[in-house]
């Protein structure tokens, strides 16, 4: 399938990706995962893009995996073991790929974000949600524990909240999602795109190289013990301090002027 299931528009250092299967609530089909993989590879090498926004077309952000396609895979692939192992590996590569992108990724969320759709929100670096959005990892309701969504979710929210969501299959609203740390901001639905774009523009206005080295360091250090984390962060900060553009940024701050960055 052509990449019109995943639209891309670039404006002023920001790439806007739109999941474009509205009739299927933007479910993560094989074709959607493939299209996302292609864009992750392309964005990784794109020096002009400083921030990525990920949104869904239609009335929902993403309803998770395509269950009809999964059932067809079970029937066609000798009870589905090979198909499912491959599917979840490809999905994990997309989710971790968003985290490993050099650019910050902001989820722009509305409607629902369920199962792998909720995982997608948790895999982004930041998230802005419209009032009325609902989040859930509801696979347990159909006898399928959301084990892979659990990985990203449990790295975003406190474990007891994550465990409750996973075992009850219940939804939480946007306000609760903000309270437990799954999203950064909740805004009126009519302001969602503008507010998400405003956040992206703030980040895109920083020195791109500094944000990129900072994002990598953020995820590298977060699972280290305290001493190792400080040692790693000091190494990264030393490298950062030696850049020409960082020297210019400090000089501009001291001289109360706008920095003249090369990037």
C-alpha positions, -999 to +999 in steps of 0.1 A: +000+000+000+012+035-008+024+058+020-009+078+018-019+059+049+008+079+067+009+115+055+039+138+060+040+176+059+072+196+067+069+232+079+096+253+095+118+225+109+088+205+121+076+172+104+039+165+109+030+128+105-007+118+102-019+083+106-044+082+078-067+052+082-097+070+097-123+044+088-102+019+109-095+043+137-059+045+124-052+009+135-016-002+132-019-026+102+012-042+086+012-015+060+010+013+086+039-002+106+059-004+073+051+032+065+061+043+099+093+024+097+101+042+064+095+076+079+116+068+110+145+059+088+140+090+067+136+114+096+167+099+113+188+112+084+169+145+079+191+173+093+164+199+085+138+185+109+141+194+145+107+181+159+081+155+148+044+157+155+024+125+153-014+127+150-043+107+137-069+115+110-106+113+117-122+108+150-095+089+169-057+090+174-051+052+172-071+022+183-042-002+184-034-032+163-057-042+134-076-071+150-091-084+117-056-085+102-043-103+133-070-129+131-062-135+094-026-139+103-034-165+129-054-186+104-028-183+076+004-188+095+002-222+112-017-210+142+000-176+139+032-181+160+056-169+134+033-142+122+027-128+157+064-130+167+072-110+136+043-086+141+053-077+176+089-074+167+081-049+139+058-030+163+085-028+190+110-016+164+086+013+155+080+022+191+117+021+201+125+039+168+104+069+179+124+070+211+157+067+193+148+093+167+172+122+172+143+147+171+118+150+199+084+134+190+052+150+202+019+130+201-012+151+193-039+129+207-077+130+204-107+106+205-092+074+218-057+059+222-061+023+231-038-008+234-009-002+209-024+033+203-018+041+240+017+025+236+023+049+207+015+079+230+038+065+257+066+060+231+066+096+221+087+121+241+058+144+248+021+144+243-007+170+241-043+156+244-077+171+236-102+173+264-124+142+262-097+119+249-097+084+265-067+062+270-067+025+277-047-008+274-078-029+272-066-061+256-074-080+288-111-074+281-108-098+251-084-122+268-052-106+255-030-090+281-014-058+266+022-071+273+040-050+247+020-018+254+030-024+290+066-018+282+061+018+272+033+025+296+052+013+326+081+036+317+058+066+316+035+063+346+038+050+382+037+012+383+005+009+403-014+031+379+000+011+349-009-022+365-044-011+372-049+000+336-035-033+323-055-056+346-089-038+346-089-028+309-106+004+320-103+038+303-088+069+319-097+104+307-073+131+295-072+148+329-062+116+346-036+109+319-021+143+326-022+137+364-003+104+361+022+117+335+011+100+303+005+134+287+020+168+292-010+190+285-047+188+281-063+215+259-097+222+244-103+201+213-106+231+191-071+242+202-053+209+200-035+214+167-025+250+175-013+241+210+007+211+198+023+231+170+031+259+195+050+234+217+068+220+187+078+255+175+093+263+209+115+232+208+123+237+171+135+272+180+164+258+202+197+247+189+188+215+171+221+198+178+218+205+215+183+191+217+193+160+197+224+152+219+202+159+250+174+135+239+199+107+234+215+115+268+181+116+285+173+080+275+208+067+279+211+079+316+176+072+328+182+035+335+217+040+349+225+041+386+231+076+400+269+077+397+270+063+362+242+087+351+262+117+364+294+105+347+276+099+314+258+133+316+291+151+324+307+135+293+278+146+271+278+181+286+316+185+281+311+176+244+282+201+241+302+229+258+330+226+232+307+234+203+310+267+184+273+272+186+271+267+223+299+292+228+279+316+207+247+309+227+265+317+260+281+348+246+247+360+232+230+354+265+257+375+283+255+402+257+217+402+258+213+395+221+199+368+198+225+340+191+239+337+156+239+299+153+254+281+124+227+254+124 
